Amino acid sequence: MDISTRTVFIAGGTSGIGLGLARRFAAAGSTVIVGGRRTDPVGDGIEVVGIDVTDPGSVIAARDAVLSAHPELDLVVTMAGVLLTEDLRDPAHFATAETTIEVNVLGTIRVIDAFTPHLIERGSGTVMTVSSGIGFLPFPLMATYGASKAAVHAYSEALRVQLADSGVDVVELVPPAVATTPENKQLNPHALDLEDFLDEVMDLLSADPTPDEVLVQGVQMHRWAERDGTYADLVAQRSVILQRLRAQ
């Protein structure tokens, strides 16, 4: 992928990994628009539009605004997501599960559906979805989050097949734990530094051909745990962590 000539819309790109990715594309020379519930300026020549991926009307309004200003749009990134913990022993967790599915799964599909006709009509472009290492190697404290990201992976695979003859590529970004703030690094010392993560991501995106799954080194053990026979041991380790957290 030529990262210097794209016109990119990143839904959920006003903070965290999404904003970091936006800045990298902008620095490379691409035109970048980010969408989020907040519409404060983010600098670096990046445009901002309002979008709430749980609101179908908001998604359509954002699409119309982006395409009106940038009919050459050729890369859509579905970055919007929430990461919420749950205690599955308490039925009250269901509200958290609903929110997680609404944002992470249905929000992803809404954004894809809004922009797919445009990309198909132009006969080229890329949809980039965002799953997670937890979608392949679940962490019990984040049950529905893991399920939602597994769903995004499966949906991405199906979308890639269905768009195979359209000229539209589907790329899945699979982040590990990434420290987007110093506070996040304190909570999880093993989290990958954001800039280090973005270095790897941009190198992988620049590859020819761009891989279907963008897998930095830090997520390889998650992605291939079942293949490598480490899945049961790694899930057991994560279960011990959950028990420690409950004991605190």
Helices and strands as residue ranges (DSSP letters): E 7-11, H 16-28, E 31-36, E 47-50, H 56-69, E 75-78, G 91-93, H 94-100, I 101-106, H 107-122, E 125-130, G 133-135, G 140-142, H 143-162, E 168-173, E 178-179, H 182-187, E 192-193, H 194-205, E 213-214, G 217-219, H 220-223, H 225-228, H 231-247
